[in-house]
Amino acid sequence: MEKVICLLWAGESTDRAVFHATLLEGLPGALQAAGASGIRFNLEDAVSAAGAHLRQSRGERQHDAAVQFWLPSANRLRRGAVDAILEQMCERWHGWVVAESTIIANSLHPVKAGERTAGWAQMAFLTLPERLTHAEWLSLWQDRHTLVAIETQANFEYVQNLVVRPLTEGAPPYVAIVEECFPEAALTDPFVFFDAVGDPARFKGNLDRMMESCDRFIERGTIDVIPTGQYTF
């Protein structure tokens, strides 16, 4: 089995809410019929919109939806039906095969098929800084940063997706895609986000520790970060 993450762009004149509703209604069944399983959407919705100030951008037009799923094989010869479905559902798309590592499994808010998960999901799309080799970057991220992310935040799910290979030509140069779920209050309250409600000293310590760790393996201005709602099928 191979995990695939695809980013979808709607037409510039397409209403995003209509685009999302169309995806949620038609894409899960179509993908399942094409052999996909473990389908998850990450969409900007009415809840996650409160965290618009948390967005970060590389400067290119960001995607309008993300879909994650598993296939028996993501080989081009075996995924033709999936490619055709995605091409029908959006203006353009890019995809990657990824290696999933679940650091924190969601046990607080169990998902229900076809429903939105409680809270919100921060999706971070990482690129490789020019100052680091891939091996150096990977060690800084997974071996050193992982514990920092666990200890300084109120995340109740934390999934690291290491990019194995792109599936489409011209795909953004991401080397990893990270998904972290937080309580809804963390959209607007940084003390909740950094697990320091009522404790200014803990907040400063967690914030400083997080920023110092991120600066080791992230070049500011070169990644995309989007607050989303998580929908699982």
C-alpha positions as CSV (number, residue, x, y, z in Angstrom):
1,M,0.0,0.0,0.0
2,E,1.1,3.5,-0.7
3,K,-0.2,6.8,0.8
4,V,-0.9,9.6,-1.6
5,I,-1.6,13.3,-0.9
6,C,-3.1,15.4,-3.6
7,L,-3.7,19.2,-3.7
8,L,-6.5,20.5,-5.8
9,W,-7.1,23.9,-7.3
10,A,-10.5,25.2,-8.2
11,G,-11.0,27.5,-11.2
12,E,-10.3,31.1,-10.2
13,S,-14.0,32.0,-10.9
14,T,-15.3,29.0,-8.9
15,D,-16.9,29.6,-5.5
16,R,-14.7,27.8,-3.0
17,A,-17.7,26.7,-0.8
18,V,-19.4,25.2,-3.9
19,F,-16.1,23.5,-4.9
20,H,-15.8,22.0,-1.4
21,A,-19.4,20.8,-1.3
22,T,-18.9,19.2,-4.7
23,L,-15.8,17.4,-3.5
24,L,-17.3,16.1,-0.3
25,E,-20.4,14.8,-2.1
26,G,-18.7,13.2,-5.1
27,L,-15.0,12.5,-4.6
28,P,-15.0,9.9,-1.7
29,G,-17.3,7.5,-3.6
30,A,-15.4,7.9,-6.8
31,L,-12.0,7.4,-5.2
32,Q,-13.3,4.3,-3.4
33,A,-14.6,2.9,-6.6
34,A,-11.2,3.4,-8.1
35,G,-9.5,1.4,-5.3
36,A,-8.7,4.1,-2.8
37,S,-9.2,3.7,1.0
38,G,-8.5,5.8,4.1
39,I,-9.8,9.0,2.4
40,R,-9.3,12.3,4.2
41,F,-10.0,15.8,3.1
42,N,-8.5,19.0,4.5
43,L,-10.6,22.0,3.6
44,E,-10.7,25.6,4.7
45,D,-14.2,26.0,6.3
46,A,-16.2,28.3,8.4
47,V,-14.4,27.1,11.6
48,S,-10.9,27.2,10.3
49,A,-11.4,30.7,8.8
50,A,-11.0,32.2,12.3
51,G,-7.3,31.2,12.0
52,A,-6.6,33.0,8.7
53,H,-3.9,35.0,10.5
54,L,-2.0,31.7,11.0
55,R,-1.6,31.2,7.2
56,Q,1.9,31.2,5.7
57,S,2.6,31.3,2.0
58,R,5.5,30.7,-0.3
59,G,4.0,33.3,-2.6
60,E,2.4,31.1,-5.2
61,R,-1.4,30.7,-5.4
62,Q,-2.2,28.1,-2.7
63,H,-4.4,25.1,-3.3
64,D,-8.1,25.0,-2.5
65,A,-8.4,21.5,-1.0
66,A,-6.2,18.6,0.0
67,V,-7.2,14.9,-0.2
68,Q,-5.2,12.0,1.3
69,F,-5.8,8.4,0.6
70,W,-4.2,5.0,0.2
71,L,-3.8,2.9,-2.9
72,P,-2.5,-0.7,-3.5
73,S,-0.1,0.9,-5.9
74,A,0.5,4.6,-6.9
75,N,2.3,3.5,-10.0
76,R,1.1,5.4,-13.0
77,L,0.0,2.2,-14.7
78,R,-2.3,1.4,-11.7
79,R,-3.7,4.8,-10.8
80,G,-5.1,5.9,-14.2
81,A,-8.7,5.9,-12.8
82,V,-7.7,8.1,-9.9
83,D,-5.9,10.6,-12.1
84,A,-9.0,10.8,-14.4
85,I,-11.3,11.5,-11.4
86,L,-9.1,14.2,-10.0
87,E,-8.8,15.9,-13.5
88,Q,-12.6,15.9,-13.7
89,M,-13.1,17.4,-10.2
90,C,-10.7,20.4,-10.3
91,E,-8.9,22.8,-12.6
92,R,-5.5,21.3,-11.8
93,W,-3.9,19.1,-9.2
94,H,-0.5,17.9,-7.9
95,G,0.2,14.7,-5.9
96,W,2.9,13.0,-4.0
97,V,3.6,9.5,-2.6
98,V,4.4,10.0,1.1
99,A,5.6,7.8,4.0
100,E,3.2,8.4,6.9
101,S,4.5,8.5,10.5
102,T,1.7,9.0,13.2
103,I,3.4,10.7,16.1
104,I,0.3,11.4,18.1
105,A,-2.8,9.4,17.2
106,N,-6.2,11.1,17.7
107,S,-7.7,9.4,20.7
108,L,-9.4,12.5,22.1
109,H,-11.8,13.1,19.3
110,P,-12.4,9.9,17.3
111,V,-13.3,10.4,13.7
112,K,-16.7,9.4,12.3
113,A,-16.9,8.5,8.7
114,G,-18.2,11.3,6.6
115,E,-18.1,13.9,9.4
116,R,-15.8,16.8,10.3
117,T,-13.3,16.1,13.1
118,A,-13.5,18.3,16.2
119,G,-11.2,21.2,16.3
120,W,-9.1,22.1,13.3
121,A,-6.1,20.8,11.5
122,Q,-3.0,22.8,10.6
123,M,-1.4,21.6,7.4
124,A,2.2,22.6,6.9
125,F,4.0,22.0,3.5
126,L,7.7,22.0,4.0
127,T,10.5,22.7,1.6
128,L,14.3,21.9,1.8
129,P,16.4,24.9,2.8
130,E,19.3,25.5,0.5
131,R,21.7,25.5,3.5
132,L,20.9,21.9,4.4
133,T,21.4,18.5,2.8
134,H,18.3,16.3,2.8
135,A,19.8,14.1,5.4
136,E,20.6,17.0,7.7
137,W,17.1,18.5,7.3
138,L,15.5,15.1,8.0
139,S,17.5,14.6,11.1
140,L,16.7,18.1,12.4
141,W,13.0,17.7,11.7
142,Q,12.3,14.1,12.8
143,D,15.1,13.4,15.3
144,R,15.2,16.8,17.1
145,H,12.0,18.8,16.4
146,T,9.4,16.0,16.9
147,L,9.7,16.1,20.7
148,V,9.6,19.9,20.7
149,A,6.3,19.8,18.8
150,I,4.8,17.3,21.3
151,E,5.9,19.1,24.4
152,T,5.2,22.7,23.4
153,Q,1.7,22.5,21.8
154,A,-1.8,21.3,22.5
155,N,-1.9,19.1,19.4
156,F,-4.2,16.0,19.8
157,E,-3.1,14.5,16.5
158,Y,0.3,14.8,14.8
159,V,1.1,13.1,11.5
160,Q,4.4,13.5,9.6
161,N,4.3,12.7,5.9
162,L,7.7,12.4,4.3
163,V,7.6,13.0,0.6
164,V,8.8,9.9,-1.3
165,R,8.2,11.2,-4.8
166,P,6.0,13.5,-6.8
167,L,3.3,12.1,-9.0
168,T,2.9,15.1,-11.3
169,E,5.2,17.3,-13.3
170,G,5.8,20.8,-11.9
171,A,4.6,19.9,-8.4
172,P,5.6,22.4,-5.7
173,P,9.0,21.4,-4.2
174,Y,7.6,20.0,-0.9
175,V,9.7,17.5,1.0
176,A,7.2,16.9,3.8
177,I,3.5,17.5,4.6
178,V,2.6,17.8,8.3
179,E,-0.9,17.6,9.8
180,E,-1.6,18.6,13.4
181,C,-5.0,18.8,15.0
182,F,-5.7,21.4,17.8
183,P,-8.7,22.4,19.9
184,E,-10.9,25.0,18.2
185,A,-9.9,27.7,20.7
186,A,-6.3,27.4,19.5
187,L,-7.3,29.2,16.3
188,T,-7.6,32.5,18.1
189,D,-5.8,32.0,21.5
190,P,-2.1,31.4,21.3
191,F,-2.0,30.4,24.9
192,V,-4.2,27.4,24.0
193,F,-2.1,26.6,20.9
194,F,1.0,26.5,23.0
195,D,-0.6,24.6,25.9
196,A,0.0,27.4,28.4
197,V,-3.4,28.6,29.4
198,G,-3.0,31.0,32.4
199,D,0.7,30.6,32.4
200,P,2.6,33.4,30.7
201,A,6.0,32.0,31.6
202,R,5.2,28.6,30.1
203,F,3.8,30.3,27.0
204,K,7.0,32.3,26.4
205,G,9.1,29.2,27.0
206,N,7.1,27.0,24.6
207,L,6.9,29.7,22.0
208,D,10.7,30.4,22.1
209,R,11.5,26.7,22.1
210,M,9.2,26.1,19.1
211,M,10.6,29.1,17.0
212,E,14.2,28.1,17.8
213,S,13.5,24.5,16.7
214,C,11.7,25.5,13.5
215,D,14.4,27.9,12.5
216,R,16.9,25.0,12.4
217,F,15.1,23.2,9.6
218,I,12.7,25.7,8.1
219,E,13.6,28.8,6.0
220,R,11.0,31.4,6.7
221,G,8.9,32.4,3.7
222,T,9.5,29.1,1.9
223,I,6.7,27.0,3.3
224,D,2.9,26.9,3.1
225,V,0.8,26.6,6.3
226,I,-3.0,26.5,6.1
227,P,-5.6,26.0,8.9
228,T,-8.2,23.6,7.7
229,G,-11.1,21.4,8.7
230,Q,-10.5,17.7,8.6
231,Y,-13.1,15.3,7.0
232,T,-12.6,11.6,7.0
233,F,-14.3,8.9,4.9
